[in-house]
Amino acid sequence: MPSYMITDGAVVTLSDRPLTVRLQMQAGAARLDAAVASGLLAAAVRPRPDLLIVPRVTERTVIRLVPVGSELFPAGAVAHVSVGIDDTRSADPERAVVPPLDLAGLAEREVLILEPGEDGVQVRGAGLVPPPPRLGATAEEARVTTVGILGAQSVAPTSALHVVIAVDGSASFRRLAEDERGEDASTAETVVAVLDGLSSVLTTGMRRGAAVVGSSVAPVVLPLDEPAERAVMSALHRSRRSSGVRSGAPGLSGFADGNTMTFVVTDAVPADIGAFEAADEIDGEARHLVVIGSRAAWTLQTPPSTPHTFIETDPAGRSLAEALRSDPELLRRLVRSLLAGCFAPGTEAFARVGR
C-alpha cells in the first residue's frame, strides 16, 4: 500500500496491527512518548528514543516529542515523523508521514493522535501549522525565545494581533541605523529583526506591517521572501530625514480590521508622547514605545504610562547583535518586555509573559 501524507484535518486509516513510530531529527535530540488519558502508555515499547512501538490502539493515544538534554528544543530543531506497520512480506507496507515539524522553543510537541475505528486505527496530525515565515538569524532566535515564553508556536486566533513596526525617520535616529560593526547589523536593524521574530508568533491569521515615521507616515511593504528588517532598513535609508517622529499619528497602524499592536522604535521619548498615549487608548489599537539609547540619557526622560521598552546601547562598544547572541537571558528579558501589553489580563498568554 502507498504512503500517506498527514495534512491538517486529514484522517488516515491503518490496519489494526502493531504500529511503529519513527523519528528523525534535524538539530537537537528528542524521544518519542505515547500517552493515554491515564498517563504514559505502559504497553508501548521504546527500543531507542527515536523508535516507538504501540502494540495495539484501544483508546485515544497521543504521540508526542520531548527534548533530550535540554528543557526546550533549540533553534533549527525540525522533526520528521512517520507511523506505519512493519511488514517484511510487503515491498510497500502501510505508512503515514507527518510534514516536517518545527520544534524550536517548545518544551514538548504533540505529533500524532491514534484512535480505534471501525476499519482500523485512525491517524491524525496534532496541531499541524504552516511553517514560519522566512526570518533572518536574529529574528529566528527572537521567534524561538517568544515560543519558549508563550509555550506555543503561534497564539490562539482569539489572541492574535496585527503587528506594525514603525521606525523613527528623524536625523538623530539614523546613527542607530548606520552603526554596523563588522558583519553585525546595525542596532536599529537588530531591533527590527527581534520585533519581526516576535510578530511571527503573534500574527496567527493576521498581518504584519511596517512604516518609516517622521513628519509623515510612509508605509513599507514587507515581501514574504525577504527578512522584514532588510526591507525596513532599505526604506529608512531612502526616506527623507525629518526633525522628529509622530508617534501618535492616527494612521500609523494601517489596519482597520482586528486588533493591532504598533511598536514605535526611536531614540528618545517623542515630543508628542501625549498623542502616543491617547492612541494606545483607541479601541482595537495598542502602542508600545521602544527607545534605544544610553542609560544616562534615559534617566533624564519621562517614559510614557503605556507599555515601553528601553534598550541600552553597550558602553563597551559591542553591537546589540553580539550582545544578544552571547547572552540568551538578555534576549529573553527583551522579548518579555516587548510582549507587555500584547495580551488581555486573565489570559494564559498574559500570565506566561508575567512570570
N, C-alpha and C positions, 0 to 999 in steps of 0.2 A: 504494500500500500504506500501511497505517496506521503511525503512530509507535509504538515500543515503549518502555516504561519498564524500565530495567535495575534490578532489585531484587537483594538479596543472594542469591547462589546461582543466579539465573536466567541462562539462556543464550539469546541472541538470534542468529538466523542471518540474515545479509545476503548478497546476491548477491556472487559473486566478481568484483568490479569495483573500480576505484579508490575509496578511501574518503576522505571529507573529515571531519576532526575540527574542531569549532568550540568556542570558549571565550568565555564572558562572565564578568567578574569583578565582585564587589562588594567594594570596599576592596582596596587593594594591586594589584600587577600581576604577571602570570605569563606564561611561554611554554610552549608545548607541545613535548614531545620524544617521539620514538619510539625505543625501544631493543630490540635483539635480543641473543642470547647473546654475540655478539662485540663488542657496543658499540652506539653510535648507528646507527640505520638510515640508510645512505648514500643510499638511493633516495628517502627521504622529502623532500618539498618543503614549505618553510615560507615562504609569501609574507609573512606577518605573524606576530608572536609568538602571536596568538590563532587562527591558522588553519594547519592541518597537513594535507597530502595524502599518503596512503600508496598508491602506485600499485598494489601487489599484496602480498597477505599469503601468504608462502611458508613462514613459520616463526612460532613464538610471538613476538609483538610486544607490548611493553608501552608504553602511552601514559602519560606522566607530566607533572606540572606542576612547574615550577621557578620560585621567586620572581625577579622582576626588580627590581633596585635595592636589595635587602636580602638578608641571609643567611637570614632566617626570614620567613614570612608574618605580617603584622601581625594584631592583634586585629580581628575583624569580617570577615576575608578569607573569602569564600564563592565557590566556582566553580560555574558552570553549563556542563556539557559535553554535547555531542551528537556522534554519529558517523553518517554516512549516505552515500548515493550522490547526487551532484548530477546530476539528470536534468531538463533543461529541457523535455523532452517529456511529463513526468508532472506532474499537478497535486498529487500526493501521493507524493513519492518515498520510498524506504526510508530510515528514520531510527530510531536508538536514542538514548534520552535517559537520562542519569545523574541521580539525585536531587541536589539542591543539596549540595555538599561543603564542609564546614567545614575550612579550611586553617590556621587560626590557630595559630602557634607551630611549624609544621613547616618543615623545610629543603627538602623535596620531597614529592610525593604521587603515587603510582601511581593511575591513574584507570580505565584500561581494559586488558583483555587480549584481543588479537586472535589467533585461531588458525585455520589452514586446516582445513576439514571436508569431508565428502563432498558436502554440498549447498550449500556456500558458505563464508563466513567466519563463524566462531563468535565472538560478542562477549560478554564477561562483565565485570562490575564488579570492581574490585580493592579489597578490604578495605573494603567499604561498612559503615559503622557507624551506629547510631542517633544522632540529634542530641543534643548535650549537654543536661543539664537546664537549666531557666531559672535564670540567675545574675544577680546584681547586677553593677555596673560593676567594683568591686574584685575580686570573685570571678572574673569573666571574665578580668581581667588576670592573676590568680594562676593560673588554668587555662592560659592561653596560655604563661605562664612555665614551668609544670610540663611542658607538652608540649615546649617547647624544650629543657628539661634532659633529659627522658627520650627524646626523639626519636619519640614516639608519642602519639596522642590518647587512647589507653587502654592500660593494661598488659595483658600476656597473662593469660588466665584463671588460669594456674598461679601467677601472682604477685599476683592480685587480693586485696583486703582489704575486710572491713567496716571502716568508719571511724566512730568516735564522737567527737563534740566535746562535752566536758564543761566547763562554765564554773563558776567559783567562786561560790557563793551567799552568801559572807560579806559583812558590812557594809563592810569595808575595800575589797573589790573593786568595790563599787557606784560608787565615784567614777570608775572607768575606764569604766563603762557610762553615765555621765552627763556626760561632758566634751566634748560636741559643740561644734564651732566652725563657726559659720555653717551652710553646707549640708553640711559634712563630718560623717560619722557619728562616734560615739564611738570611743575606742581599742579597747574590748572588741568592739564590733560590727565594726570593721575587721579585727581578728584572726580573728574567726569567719568573716568573708567570705573571707579568704585561705585558711583551712582548708577551707572549702566548695569553693572553686575547685580546690584540690589534690585533694580527695576525689573530685571528678567524674572525675578521670583514674585514680585508684587502685581504684575500686569496680566494675570490669568484672564485670557479672553478680552483684554483691554489693549490700549495703545501706548506707545512711548512717543514723546515729542521733545523738541529742544528749541532753544532760541538764543540769540545774542541780544542783550538788552542794554541800551544806552538811553538816549533821549527818546528813542522809539523802540518798538519790538520787531526784530527780524527773525521770523521762524526759520528753522533749519530742518531740512529733510534728512531723515535717518535711513540710509539704504539698508536693506536686510542682509546684504552680503558684505558689509563693512562695519568694523567696530565703531560704535557711536562717538567715542572720543576723537577719532580721526576726522569725522565729518564736522563735529562741533568746533574743533580747533581750526580746521580749514576755513570755516565760516567766520570765526573770530578774526583770523588774520586778514581776511578780505574786507571786513566791515570797517566803516569809518569810526575813528576814535571819538568818543563822547566825553563830556565833562562829569558824568555821573551815571547812576543806574536807577531806572524807575522800577523799584522792586514791587511797588503796589499797582503797577499798570493793570487796568481792568482786563485787557485781552491777553494777559500773559499765559494763562493755562492753555488756551487754544482748543479745548474740548468742551462742547456744550452738553454732551450726554455722559452720565456716570460721574462718580466721584474722582477728583483729580488731586494729586499731591504735586505741588510745584516746588522744586528745590532751586533757590536763587544762590548762585555761587559768586562771591565777591571778596574784596579785600578789606572791607570796613563796614560797620553798621551804616546802612544807607541814610541819606538825609530825609527821605520820605518814609521813615520807619513807621510812622503813624498810619499811612496808607497801606503799608505792608501788613500791619496787624489787623487793619479793617478788612483787607482782602481775605485774611485767614478765617474771618467770621462768616463769609459768604457760604450759604448752604451748598454743600457738594464740593467745596473747594478748600484745600488746606495749603499753607505755605510754610516752608522750612528754610530758614536762613543758614547758609554755610559760609563762614568767614575764615579766610586764610590770612595769617599774619604773625607778627611777633607777639609773645606773651606780654611784653611791656606795653605795646600799643593797645592790646585787647583790654587790659586792666583799666585803661582810661576811657573806654567806651561803655555806653549803656546798652546792654543787649535787649532784644525785644522780649515781650512777655510770652510770645509764641515759641514753639519748639525751635531750637537753633543748635548749631554745632560749630565749635571753634577748632580749627586745625592749625597747630603751631608749626611754623617753618623751623627747621632744625638749626639751632645755634651752631652746631658743629659743622654745618655745611653739607650734610648728607641730603641727597634727594629724597623726596617723600616716597618715591617708588622703592628706593633702597630701604628706607626705614620700615615700611610696611612689609617688605619681603623678609627682612631679618627679624621681625617681631610680630608673630601671628596674633598675639594678645592685643597689640596696638591696633591692628586691623579690626579685630573683634570689637574693641571698645568704640572704634569709629563707626562701624556698621550699626552697632546697637544704638548709638546716639542718633544716627541718621534715620533709624526706624521709629524714633519717638514721634508720636502724633499721627502715625500711619494707620493705627487700629483703634477701634472703639473700646472704651473701658468695658470690662466684663467678658471680652472675648479671649479665647485661648492664646491667640497671637499677641494680644496686649500683655497678657500675663507672662508669656515667654520673653518678650522684649524687656520687661521689668525685672527679670531675675538677675 
